[in-house]
Amino acid sequence: MERETLKIVVRDQGKAFEPRKASGDVDLEKHISERRTGGLGVYLMNSFMDSVDYQRIDNENVLTMTKRISRKEREHGAGAK
């Protein structure tokens, strides 16, 4: 199966944040008003992407996310089987 890779790089100059140390324990069974604040973005990144890498470079946060996409998915949308 032929594959291509989608790579997304996000840079900002905000406070350093290490997503690998953030809690990925998100209880999706609870109503949103009952869940603790934080962690959902990290959970979603790790659920949908094939790899997530964080680096702090020259006072910048650099988040690199990659997703391998098959030819069939490209032609028929992400939900293709």
N, C-alpha and C positions, 0 to 999 in steps of 0.2 A: 504494500500500500504506500503510495507516494504521500509524503508529509511535508508541510511547510511549518515554519515557526513564527508566531506572532510574538513580538517583544515590545513591552511597554516599559518606559523608564520615566519615573516621576522624581523630580528634584525640587527641594525647597530649602529654605534657610531657617526653618523653624527649630524648635527644641529637639535635641537628639531623642530618637525613639527606636527602641529595639523590638521589632514585631515578633521575633522568635521568643522573647521573654514574656510577651503579653499572653494572658490566659486565652486559650482557644476553646475553653469550656463554655459553650453557649447552649442554653436550654431552650430549644426551639418549640418545645411543647408548651411552655408558659406564654401567657399573653404578654405583649410587649410592655405593658404597664407594670408587670410583675417581675420582669427581668432586671438584672443589675445593669448599670450603665457601662458601656465599653465592651470591646472584644468582638462585636459582630463583624466589623470590617476585616479584621484579621482572619476571622473564621471564613468569611466569604472568599477572600483572596486565596487562602490555602485550599478551599474546597474546589474552586473553579480553575485555578492555574496549575500547571505542571511543576513550576518552580517559582519560588519567591526568594529574592536575595536583597538584603539591606546592607548598605555601607554608609559610613560617615566619612565624607571626603571634603577636605578644605572647608570646614564649617557648613557643609550641606548634607542633608539627608538624601540618599540616592536609593530609591526602591526600584528594583528591576523584576518584572513579572514576565514569565514566558508561558506560552500555551502552544502545544503542538496541534496542528490542524490537518486532518486528512483531506485528500482530494475530494472524497465523497461529501464530507462536511462542508467544504467550500462551495460545491456545486448545488447542494440541497439544503443548506442551513445547518446550524449546530445540532439540531435534534435528529438528523438523518441517521438511519441504521442500515 
